[in-house]
Amino acid sequence: MRASIKRILIGRPLKSTELGEQKLNILKALAILSSDALSSVAYGTEQILIVLASISVIAAWYSVPIAIGVLFLLAALIISYRQIIFSYPQGGGAYLVSKENLGEKAGLIAGGSLLVDYILTVAVSVSAGTDAITSAFPVLHAHTVSIACFLVVVITILNLRGLTESATILAYPVYLFVFALFILIVTGLYKIATGHVSQGLHAPLGTPVQGITLFILLRAFASGCSALTGVEAISNAIPNFKEPAPKNAAKTLILMGSLLALMFSGITFLAYYYGIAPKHDETVVSQIARETFGRNMVYFFIQGTTALILVLAANTGFSAFPLLAYNLAKDKYMPRMFTIRGDRLGYSNGIVSLGIASIFLIIIFQGQTEQLIPLYAVGVFIPFTLSQTGMIIKWVREKPAGWTARLSANLIGAVITLTVLIIFFLTKFTHVWFAVVFLPIIVTIFLKIHRHYRDVGEQLRIHSEQPAIEPEGNVIIVPVAGITKVVEHSLNYAKTLADQVYAVYISFDREDEKRFEEKWRQAYPDVRLVTLQSRYRSILQPLAKFIDTVQHKAKERNYEVTVLIPQFIPKKSWHNILHNQSGLLIRSYLIYRKNVIVTTLPYRFKK
């Protein structure tokens, strides 16, 4: 039953030889890896206006020069990440760049930041998509969290079905969104050019605004930089591209940057010219579409595609998170389970972990996008800064042909991203302090995991100067609770493995002990029975003491001690709750004791 449901939801398992068919061409990669960056158009301008509106509606004209600054930073990032793609074609992006050029801890900070960022990508994207849905249908406002969690589950299942299949499905809404936004921008510009929009709706550029300060402008610029989140995803997912992977990834990056620049500048200009002010219950894109088309079919088409892209932008996180987790796990900083491919050849453990973590965040923040975006932006600007700095060191160290031009691009990018990061911490510390506390914890966890794997490797490594000591015999202890077929089956098996077999019976009173010893002598006269009295009705303590005694004697003779636990297996799983499961209790207790081999011999019931 469980397997059938899994097949319906996820699909048939794929052979390992079909991995090549799961690679992405440019069009599919643009849809699946750029959806986060492209979708940020829906809230990037709004974040600028929210800050400016705290001073005055007139201050909205500052959104135009701020947007130009954001576009300049976008250009610097695109140039930089294009260089990273060709320098590190194995993927990993900021994590590998920082680790190789700035050291282990810098790499782990970048990797940890990106992992958190991808979790926030899913939470922010789905929350923003839910906002777009509730803007069109206000009656759904009360169900924001439930809708967002349901959408995360749907996207998680979609990604578990495989990269190519999810990309094929996601391509349509992404390109529909781009088409819808261009219809909105072109129509809005046409109405402005033909005089259908009053010039009195906005303040002219350069209008003095009382109370405006450099601090406010920097805060608005930092908020607008949230439109740049997701730019790094392509550099992390190069192995997902068809060959030649680096060239295809670089082309996809340029396409994404171009589309993002056009849409962001268009939406910002329309918001300024229309005199749009941010509202609690309606997004800026919704207001622009309503002013341009009214609440007709075109409006609902734009809102529908915006909601879809915002929700499906989460797929960038689902594409990049598993690959980054794989790189960290390969380097032994995360559990090995993140290196395992699932039935559909995706890193399913990473996909499921991301889905659970993002649902957790949505519930904590109650789906409030404005509460999540500052954390989201900080999570991506830390690796932005580290990767730019790492590339600077790489060019200075290697000095390849044309390295000064590359160095200049990375230097400009590093200065700007560091400036934005500082602005975030200065202007929104109450929202982003969590990153200051949480990142050191993540790095510490990475280092502890790495230390554990290193210790395990040292203990598993075979040393020729320390040859293994072969045991000369085996002592088997069989805990018994009665004289049954299960016990008989276990004793017969134990006698094939060792000449020295002890059956151990734990008694709670003397009379019971005498009766059992008499029955045992009649049933199994050739197997030594040891009865242990338990005053406090504990099975584990008397058994452990007896094992210690046997161990001490076995060590002198170079014998191994094995505890063979008889375990009957009911035909139906629910029957297990009808039995006391003492075998499992003994196994759980003994498995962590030194120098004891614990094995279970199953006896399966037929009815």
C-alpha positions as CSV (number, residue, x, y, z in Angstrom):
1,M,0.0,0.0,0.0
2,R,2.7,2.4,1.0
3,A,4.8,1.5,-2.1
4,S,1.8,2.1,-4.3
5,I,1.1,5.6,-2.9
6,K,4.8,6.4,-3.4
7,R,4.7,5.3,-7.0
8,I,1.6,7.4,-7.7
9,L,3.1,10.5,-6.1
10,I,6.7,10.2,-7.3
11,G,6.7,7.8,-10.2
12,R,8.6,4.7,-11.2
13,P,12.3,4.4,-10.1
14,L,14.8,5.5,-12.7
15,K,18.0,3.5,-13.5
16,S,21.3,5.0,-12.7
17,T,22.1,4.9,-16.5
18,E,19.2,7.4,-17.0
19,L,21.0,10.1,-15.1
20,G,22.1,11.9,-18.4
21,E,18.5,12.2,-19.3
22,Q,17.9,14.3,-16.2
23,K,20.2,17.1,-17.3
24,L,18.7,20.5,-18.2
25,N,18.9,22.5,-21.4
26,I,19.0,26.4,-21.3
27,L,15.3,26.9,-21.5
28,K,14.4,24.4,-18.8
29,A,17.3,25.6,-16.6
30,L,16.2,29.2,-17.0
31,A,12.7,28.2,-15.7
32,I,13.9,26.0,-12.8
33,L,17.0,28.0,-11.6
34,S,15.9,31.6,-12.4
35,S,12.4,31.5,-11.0
36,D,13.6,32.8,-7.6
37,A,15.5,35.8,-9.1
38,L,12.7,36.6,-11.6
39,S,10.0,36.3,-9.0
40,S,11.7,38.8,-6.8
41,V,10.5,41.5,-9.2
42,A,7.1,41.0,-7.6
43,Y,8.3,42.2,-4.2
44,G,11.7,44.0,-4.8
45,T,10.1,47.3,-5.7
46,E,7.6,47.0,-2.9
47,Q,10.4,46.6,-0.3
48,I,11.9,49.9,-1.5
49,L,8.5,51.7,-1.4
50,I,7.8,50.4,2.1
51,V,10.9,52.1,3.5
52,L,10.3,55.3,1.6
53,A,6.6,55.5,2.5
54,S,7.7,55.7,6.2
55,I,8.9,59.2,5.4
56,S,6.3,60.5,2.9
57,V,4.5,59.4,-0.3
58,I,6.5,62.1,-2.1
59,A,9.7,60.2,-1.3
60,A,8.6,57.5,-3.8
61,W,10.6,59.3,-6.5
62,Y,13.8,58.1,-4.8
63,S,12.8,54.6,-5.9
64,V,14.1,55.4,-9.4
65,P,17.8,56.2,-8.5
66,I,17.7,53.4,-6.0
67,A,16.6,51.0,-8.7
68,I,19.5,52.2,-10.9
69,G,21.9,51.4,-8.0
70,V,20.4,47.9,-7.7
71,L,20.8,47.3,-11.4
72,F,24.4,48.3,-11.2
73,L,25.0,45.8,-8.5
74,L,23.1,43.2,-10.5
75,A,25.5,43.7,-13.4
76,A,28.5,43.3,-11.1
77,L,27.1,40.1,-9.7
78,I,26.3,38.6,-13.1
79,I,29.9,39.3,-14.4
80,S,31.3,37.8,-11.2
81,Y,29.2,34.7,-11.1
82,R,29.9,34.1,-14.8
83,Q,33.6,34.0,-13.9
84,I,32.8,31.6,-11.0
85,I,30.9,29.3,-13.4
86,F,34.0,28.8,-15.6
87,S,36.5,28.7,-12.7
88,Y,34.4,26.1,-10.7
89,P,32.5,24.0,-13.2
90,Q,31.8,21.3,-10.6
91,G,29.3,23.6,-8.9
92,G,29.2,24.6,-5.3
93,G,29.4,28.3,-6.1
94,A,30.2,30.5,-3.1
95,Y,31.0,27.6,-0.8
96,L,33.8,26.2,-3.0
97,V,35.1,29.6,-3.9
98,S,35.3,30.7,-0.3
99,K,36.7,27.3,1.0
100,E,39.4,27.2,-1.6
101,N,40.5,30.8,-1.4
102,L,39.6,32.1,2.1
103,G,39.9,28.9,4.1
104,E,37.7,26.3,5.7
105,K,35.6,28.4,8.0
106,A,34.9,31.1,5.4
107,G,33.6,28.3,3.1
108,L,31.5,26.9,5.9
109,I,30.0,30.3,6.6
110,A,29.2,30.7,2.9
111,G,27.7,27.2,2.7
112,G,25.7,27.6,5.9
113,S,24.4,31.0,4.8
114,L,23.3,29.5,1.5
115,L,21.6,26.6,3.1
116,V,19.6,28.9,5.3
117,D,19.0,31.2,2.3
118,Y,17.5,28.3,0.3
119,I,15.2,27.4,3.2
120,L,14.2,31.1,3.3
121,T,13.8,31.1,-0.5
122,V,11.1,28.5,-0.2
123,A,9.4,30.2,2.8
124,V,9.6,33.7,1.2
125,S,8.5,32.6,-2.2
126,V,5.6,30.6,-1.1
127,S,4.5,33.3,1.4
128,A,4.7,36.0,-1.3
129,G,2.8,33.7,-3.7
130,T,0.1,33.3,-1.0
131,D,0.0,37.1,-0.6
132,A,-0.7,37.4,-4.4
133,I,-3.5,34.8,-4.1
134,T,-5.1,36.6,-1.1
135,S,-4.7,40.0,-2.8
136,A,-7.0,38.7,-5.6
137,F,-9.2,36.8,-3.2
138,P,-9.3,38.7,0.1
139,V,-11.6,36.1,1.7
140,L,-8.6,33.7,1.9
141,H,-6.5,36.0,4.2
142,A,-7.4,34.0,7.3
143,H,-6.0,30.8,5.7
144,T,-2.6,32.2,4.6
145,V,-0.4,29.7,6.7
146,S,-2.4,26.6,5.7
147,I,-2.3,27.6,2.0
148,A,1.5,28.2,2.1
149,C,2.2,24.9,3.9
150,F,0.0,23.0,1.4
151,L,1.9,24.6,-1.5
152,V,5.3,23.6,-0.1
153,V,4.1,20.0,0.2
154,V,3.0,20.1,-3.5
155,I,6.4,21.5,-4.7
156,T,8.3,19.0,-2.6
157,I,6.4,16.1,-4.2
158,L,6.9,17.7,-7.6
159,N,10.7,17.8,-7.1
160,L,10.9,14.3,-5.8
161,R,9.5,13.2,-9.2
162,G,12.8,14.3,-10.8
163,L,14.6,17.3,-12.2
164,T,13.5,17.0,-15.9
165,E,9.9,16.4,-15.1
166,S,9.7,19.3,-12.6
167,A,11.5,21.6,-15.0
168,T,9.0,20.7,-17.8
169,I,6.1,21.5,-15.6
170,L,7.6,24.7,-14.2
171,A,8.7,26.1,-17.5
172,Y,5.1,27.1,-18.5
173,P,4.3,29.3,-15.4
174,V,7.7,30.9,-15.5
175,Y,7.5,32.0,-19.1
176,L,3.8,32.9,-18.6
177,F,4.9,35.2,-15.8
178,V,7.6,36.8,-18.0
179,F,5.0,37.3,-20.8
180,A,2.4,38.7,-18.4
181,L,4.9,41.2,-16.8
182,F,6.1,42.4,-20.3
183,I,2.4,42.9,-21.3
184,L,1.9,44.9,-18.1
185,I,5.1,47.0,-18.6
186,V,4.6,47.6,-22.3
187,T,0.9,48.5,-21.8
188,G,1.8,50.8,-18.9
189,L,4.5,52.6,-20.8
190,Y,2.2,53.0,-23.8
191,K,-0.5,54.5,-21.7
192,I,2.1,56.9,-20.2
193,A,3.4,57.8,-23.6
194,T,-0.1,58.5,-25.0
195,G,-1.1,60.6,-22.0
196,H,-3.6,58.3,-20.5
197,V,-1.9,58.5,-17.1
198,S,-1.9,61.8,-15.3
199,Q,1.4,63.3,-14.4
200,G,0.0,64.6,-11.2
201,L,0.0,61.1,-9.6
202,H,3.8,61.3,-8.8
203,A,6.3,63.8,-7.5
204,P,8.8,65.0,-10.1
205,L,12.3,63.6,-9.8
206,G,14.4,65.8,-7.5
207,T,11.5,67.0,-5.4
208,P,12.8,68.0,-1.9
209,V,11.5,65.6,0.8
210,Q,11.4,66.7,4.4
211,G,12.9,64.2,6.8
212,I,14.8,62.1,4.2
213,T,18.2,61.0,5.4
214,L,21.1,59.0,4.0
215,F,20.3,56.3,6.5
216,I,16.7,56.0,5.1
217,L,18.0,55.9,1.5
218,L,20.6,53.2,2.3
219,R,17.9,51.2,4.1
220,A,15.7,51.5,1.0
221,F,18.6,50.4,-1.2
222,A,19.3,47.4,1.0
223,S,15.7,46.4,0.9
224,G,15.6,46.8,-2.9
225,C,18.6,44.4,-3.1
226,S,16.2,41.6,-2.1
227,A,15.4,41.6,-5.8
228,L,18.9,40.1,-6.4
229,T,18.3,37.0,-4.3
230,G,18.6,33.8,-6.4
231,V,21.3,35.2,-8.7
232,E,23.9,32.7,-7.3
233,A,21.7,29.6,-7.8
234,I,23.0,28.8,-11.3
235,S,26.6,28.7,-10.2
236,N,25.6,26.2,-7.5
237,A,23.8,23.9,-9.9
238,I,26.2,23.6,-12.9
239,P,26.2,19.7,-12.7
240,N,22.5,19.9,-13.6
241,F,23.2,21.3,-17.1
242,K,23.6,19.4,-20.3
243,E,27.1,19.5,-21.8
244,P,28.9,21.8,-22.2
245,A,27.6,22.6,-18.7
246,P,29.7,25.7,-18.0
247,K,28.8,27.4,-21.3
248,N,25.1,26.6,-20.9
249,A,25.1,27.8,-17.3
250,A,26.8,31.1,-18.3
251,K,24.3,31.7,-21.1
252,T,21.4,31.0,-18.7
253,L,22.9,33.4,-16.2
254,I,23.1,36.2,-18.8
255,L,19.5,35.5,-19.9
256,M,18.3,35.6,-16.3
257,G,20.2,38.9,-15.6
258,S,18.8,40.5,-18.7
259,L,15.2,39.6,-17.9
260,L,15.5,40.5,-14.3
261,A,16.9,44.0,-15.2
262,L,14.2,44.7,-17.7
263,M,11.3,43.6,-15.5
264,F,12.6,45.2,-12.3
265,S,13.3,48.6,-13.9
266,G,9.9,48.5,-15.7
267,I,7.9,47.7,-12.5
268,T,9.8,50.3,-10.5
269,F,9.2,53.0,-13.1
270,L,5.5,52.2,-13.4
271,A,5.1,52.2,-9.6
272,Y,6.7,55.6,-9.5
273,Y,4.7,57.1,-12.3
274,Y,1.4,55.8,-11.1
275,G,2.1,57.1,-7.6
276,I,1.7,53.6,-6.1
277,A,2.0,53.4,-2.3
278,P,2.4,50.0,-0.5
279,K,-0.7,48.5,1.1
280,H,-1.1,45.8,3.7
281,D,-3.7,43.9,1.8
282,E,-2.6,44.4,-1.9
283,T,0.7,44.0,-3.5
284,V,2.4,46.7,-5.7
285,V,2.2,44.6,-8.8
286,S,-1.6,44.1,-8.1
287,Q,-2.1,47.8,-7.8
288,I,-0.2,48.5,-11.1
289,A,-2.1,45.9,-13.0
290,R,-5.4,47.2,-11.6
291,E,-4.6,50.8,-12.6
292,T,-3.5,49.6,-16.0
293,F,-6.2,47.2,-16.9
294,G,-8.9,47.4,-14.2
295,R,-10.1,44.2,-12.5
296,N,-10.7,42.3,-15.7
297,M,-9.4,39.0,-17.2
298,V,-5.9,40.5,-17.9
299,Y,-5.6,41.6,-14.3
300,F,-6.4,38.1,-13.0
301,F,-4.0,36.6,-15.6
302,I,-1.2,38.8,-14.3
303,Q,-2.1,38.0,-10.6
304,G,-2.4,34.3,-11.4
305,T,1.0,34.1,-13.1
306,T,2.5,36.2,-10.4
307,A,1.2,33.9,-7.7
308,L,2.4,30.9,-9.6
309,I,5.9,32.3,-10.2
310,L,6.2,33.3,-6.5
311,V,5.2,29.9,-5.3
312,L,7.3,28.1,-7.9
313,A,10.3,30.3,-7.2
314,A,10.7,28.0,-4.3
315,N,11.9,25.5,-6.9
316,T,15.2,27.4,-7.1
317,G,15.8,26.4,-3.5
318,F,14.8,22.8,-4.2
319,S,17.2,22.7,-7.2
320,A,20.2,24.3,-5.4
321,F,19.8,23.2,-1.8
322,P,20.3,19.4,-2.5
323,L,23.4,20.1,-4.6
324,L,25.0,22.3,-2.0
325,A,24.1,19.8,0.7
326,Y,25.7,17.1,-1.5
327,N,29.0,19.2,-1.8
328,L,29.1,19.7,2.0
329,A,28.3,16.1,2.7
330,K,31.0,15.0,0.1
331,D,33.5,17.1,2.1
332,K,32.1,15.4,5.3
333,Y,30.5,18.5,6.8
334,M,27.0,17.2,6.6
335,P,25.5,13.7,7.0
336,R,26.3,11.2,4.3
337,M,22.6,10.7,3.6
338,F,22.7,13.9,1.5
339,T,24.9,12.2,-1.0
340,I,22.4,9.5,-1.8
341,R,20.2,9.8,-4.9
342,G,16.6,8.7,-4.6
343,D,14.3,6.7,-6.9
344,R,14.1,9.5,-9.4
345,L,17.9,10.2,-9.3
346,G,17.5,13.5,-7.3
347,Y,19.0,14.0,-3.9
348,S,15.7,13.2,-2.2
349,N,17.0,13.6,1.4
350,G,17.9,17.2,0.7
351,I,14.6,17.8,-1.0
352,V,12.5,16.5,1.9
353,S,14.7,18.2,4.5
354,L,14.3,21.5,2.7
355,G,10.5,21.1,2.5
356,I,10.2,20.3,6.3
357,A,12.5,23.2,7.3
358,S,10.6,25.8,5.1
359,I,7.2,24.7,6.5
360,F,8.6,25.1,10.0
361,L,9.7,28.7,9.1
362,I,6.3,29.6,7.6
363,I,4.5,28.5,10.7
364,I,6.9,30.4,13.0
365,F,6.6,33.6,11.0
366,Q,2.9,33.0,10.2
367,G,3.6,33.5,6.5
368,Q,4.5,37.2,6.9
369,T,6.8,37.9,3.9
370,E,8.1,41.3,5.2
371,Q,9.4,39.5,8.3
372,L,11.3,36.9,6.3
373,I,12.8,39.0,3.5
374,P,15.5,40.8,5.6
375,L,16.8,37.4,6.8
376,Y,16.5,36.1,3.3
377,A,18.6,39.0,1.9
378,V,21.3,38.7,4.6
379,G,21.5,35.0,3.9
380,V,22.5,35.6,0.3
381,F,24.6,38.7,0.7
382,I,27.1,37.0,3.1
383,P,28.0,34.4,0.4
384,F,27.9,37.1,-2.3
385,T,30.6,39.1,-0.4
386,L,32.7,36.0,0.5
387,S,32.6,34.7,-3.1
388,Q,33.6,38.1,-4.5
389,T,36.5,38.3,-2.0
390,G,37.5,34.7,-2.7
391,M,37.7,35.4,-6.5
392,I,39.9,38.5,-5.8
393,I,42.4,36.3,-3.9
394,K,42.3,33.7,-6.7
395,W,43.1,36.2,-9.4
396,V,45.9,37.8,-7.4
397,R,47.4,34.4,-6.6
398,E,47.1,32.8,-10.1
399,K,47.4,35.9,-12.3
400,P,45.9,34.4,-15.5
401,A,45.7,36.3,-18.8
402,G,43.4,39.3,-18.4
403,W,43.3,38.9,-14.7
404,T,43.2,42.6,-13.9
405,A,39.9,43.1,-15.6
406,R,38.4,40.1,-13.7
407,L,39.9,41.4,-10.5
408,S,38.3,44.8,-11.1
409,A,34.9,43.3,-11.6
410,N,35.1,41.2,-8.5
411,L,36.5,44.1,-6.4
412,I,33.6,46.3,-7.4
413,G,31.2,43.5,-6.6
414,A,32.9,42.8,-3.2
415,V,32.8,46.5,-2.2
416,I,29.1,46.9,-3.1
417,T,27.9,43.6,-1.6
418,L,29.9,44.3,1.6
419,T,28.3,47.7,1.8
420,V,24.8,46.3,1.4
421,L,25.5,43.7,4.0
422,I,26.7,46.4,6.5
423,I,23.6,48.5,5.7
424,F,21.4,45.5,6.4
425,F,23.0,45.0,9.8
426,L,22.9,48.7,10.7
427,T,19.4,49.4,9.5
428,K,17.6,46.1,10.2
429,F,19.5,44.5,13.0
430,T,16.3,43.7,14.9
431,H,15.2,41.6,11.9
432,V,18.6,40.0,11.1
433,W,20.3,39.4,14.5
434,F,19.2,35.8,14.1
435,A,21.9,35.3,11.4
436,V,24.6,36.6,13.8
437,V,23.6,34.0,16.4
438,F,22.7,31.1,14.1
439,L,25.6,31.1,11.6
440,P,28.3,30.3,14.3
441,I,26.1,27.5,15.5
442,I,25.8,26.1,11.9
443,V,29.5,26.3,11.4
444,T,30.2,24.6,14.8
445,I,27.8,21.8,13.8
446,F,29.6,21.4,10.4
447,L,33.0,21.2,12.2
448,K,31.7,18.6,14.7
449,I,30.3,16.4,11.9
450,H,33.6,16.7,10.1
451,R,35.6,15.8,13.2
452,H,33.3,12.8,13.7
453,Y,33.9,11.5,10.2
454,R,37.6,12.0,10.6
455,D,37.6,10.0,13.9
456,V,35.6,7.3,12.3
457,G,38.0,7.1,9.4
458,E,41.0,6.8,11.7
459,Q,39.3,4.0,13.6
460,L,38.2,2.1,10.5
461,R,41.6,2.4,8.7
462,I,43.5,-0.9,8.6
463,H,47.1,-0.5,9.9
464,S,49.6,-3.1,8.8
465,E,51.7,-2.6,11.9
466,Q,48.7,-3.5,14.1
467,P,47.4,-6.8,12.7
468,A,43.9,-7.9,13.9
469,I,43.8,-10.5,16.7
470,E,41.7,-13.4,15.6
471,P,39.4,-14.8,18.3
472,E,39.9,-18.5,19.3
473,G,36.2,-19.2,20.0
474,N,32.8,-17.9,20.7
475,V,30.5,-17.9,23.7
476,I,26.8,-17.4,22.9
477,I,24.3,-16.2,25.5
478,V,20.6,-16.7,24.6
479,P,18.0,-14.8,26.8
480,V,14.9,-17.0,27.1
481,A,11.5,-16.3,28.5
482,G,10.0,-19.7,28.2
483,I,10.2,-23.1,26.4
484,T,8.8,-22.4,23.0
485,K,9.5,-23.0,19.3
486,V,11.2,-19.6,19.1
487,V,13.6,-20.6,21.9
488,E,14.2,-24.0,20.3
489,H,14.9,-22.4,16.9
490,S,17.4,-20.0,18.6
491,L,19.2,-22.7,20.6
492,N,19.6,-25.0,17.5
493,Y,21.1,-22.1,15.6
494,A,23.4,-21.1,18.5
495,K,24.8,-24.7,18.8
496,T,25.9,-24.5,15.1
497,L,28.0,-21.5,15.8
498,A,29.7,-22.3,19.2
499,D,30.3,-25.2,21.6
500,Q,29.6,-23.0,24.6
501,V,26.0,-21.8,24.8
502,Y,24.3,-20.3,27.8
503,A,20.5,-19.9,28.1
504,V,19.7,-17.1,30.6
505,Y,16.3,-16.9,32.3
506,I,15.4,-13.9,34.5
507,S,13.2,-14.9,37.4
508,F,11.0,-12.7,39.6
509,D,10.3,-15.2,42.3
510,R,11.9,-18.5,43.7
511,E,8.9,-20.8,42.9
512,D,8.9,-19.7,39.3
513,E,12.6,-20.2,39.1
514,K,12.4,-23.8,40.4
515,R,9.5,-24.7,38.0
516,F,11.4,-23.4,35.0
517,E,14.6,-25.2,35.9
518,E,12.8,-28.5,36.1
519,K,11.1,-28.0,32.8
520,W,14.4,-26.9,31.2
521,R,16.3,-30.1,32.4
522,Q,13.6,-32.2,30.7
523,A,13.5,-30.2,27.4
524,Y,17.2,-29.2,26.9
525,P,19.5,-31.3,29.1
526,D,22.5,-30.5,26.8
527,V,22.2,-26.7,27.1
528,R,23.3,-25.0,30.3
529,L,20.7,-22.8,31.9
530,V,21.6,-19.8,34.0
531,T,18.7,-18.4,36.1
532,L,19.1,-14.9,37.5
533,Q,16.9,-13.5,40.3
534,S,15.6,-10.0,39.7
535,R,14.3,-8.4,42.9
536,Y,13.2,-5.2,41.2
537,R,11.6,-6.9,38.1
538,S,14.3,-5.6,35.8
539,I,15.5,-7.8,32.9
540,L,18.4,-5.6,31.8
541,Q,20.4,-5.2,34.9
542,P,20.8,-8.9,35.9
543,L,21.5,-9.8,32.2
544,A,24.1,-7.1,31.9
545,K,25.9,-8.3,35.1
546,F,26.0,-11.8,33.8
547,I,27.4,-10.7,30.5
548,D,30.1,-8.8,32.3
549,T,31.1,-11.9,34.2
550,V,31.2,-14.0,31.0
551,Q,33.1,-11.3,29.2
552,H,35.8,-11.3,31.9
553,K,36.4,-15.0,31.6
554,A,36.1,-15.0,27.8
555,K,38.8,-12.3,27.5
556,E,41.3,-14.5,29.3
557,R,40.7,-17.2,26.7
558,N,40.5,-14.8,23.7
559,Y,36.8,-15.7,23.1
560,E,34.1,-13.5,21.6
561,V,30.8,-13.0,23.5
562,T,27.6,-13.0,21.4
563,V,24.1,-12.3,22.7
564,L,21.6,-14.1,20.4
565,I,18.2,-12.6,20.9
566,P,15.2,-14.7,19.8
567,Q,12.6,-12.4,18.2
568,F,9.3,-13.6,16.8
569,I,7.8,-11.6,13.9
570,P,4.0,-11.4,13.8
571,K,2.3,-11.8,10.4
572,K,0.6,-8.4,10.7
573,S,2.5,-5.3,11.9
574,W,-0.3,-4.2,14.2
575,H,0.1,-7.4,16.2
576,N,3.4,-6.0,17.6
577,I,1.5,-3.7,20.0
578,L,0.0,-6.8,21.6
579,H,3.5,-8.1,22.8
580,N,6.0,-6.6,25.2
581,Q,8.9,-6.4,22.7
582,S,11.5,-7.4,25.4
583,G,13.8,-8.6,22.6
584,L,14.0,-5.1,21.1
585,L,14.5,-3.6,24.6
586,I,17.5,-5.9,25.3
587,R,19.0,-5.2,21.8
588,S,18.6,-1.4,22.3
589,Y,20.4,-1.7,25.7
590,L,23.2,-3.9,24.6
591,I,24.0,-2.5,21.2
592,Y,26.1,0.3,22.8
593,R,28.1,-1.9,25.2
594,K,31.7,-2.5,24.4
595,N,32.9,-5.9,23.2
596,V,29.5,-7.5,22.9
597,I,28.2,-8.8,19.6
598,V,24.4,-8.5,19.5
599,T,22.4,-10.4,16.9
600,T,18.7,-11.1,16.4
601,L,17.3,-14.3,15.1
602,P,13.8,-13.8,13.7
603,Y,11.0,-16.4,13.9
604,R,8.1,-15.5,11.6
605,F,4.6,-16.5,12.4
606,K,2.3,-17.7,9.7
607,K,-1.0,-16.5,11.1
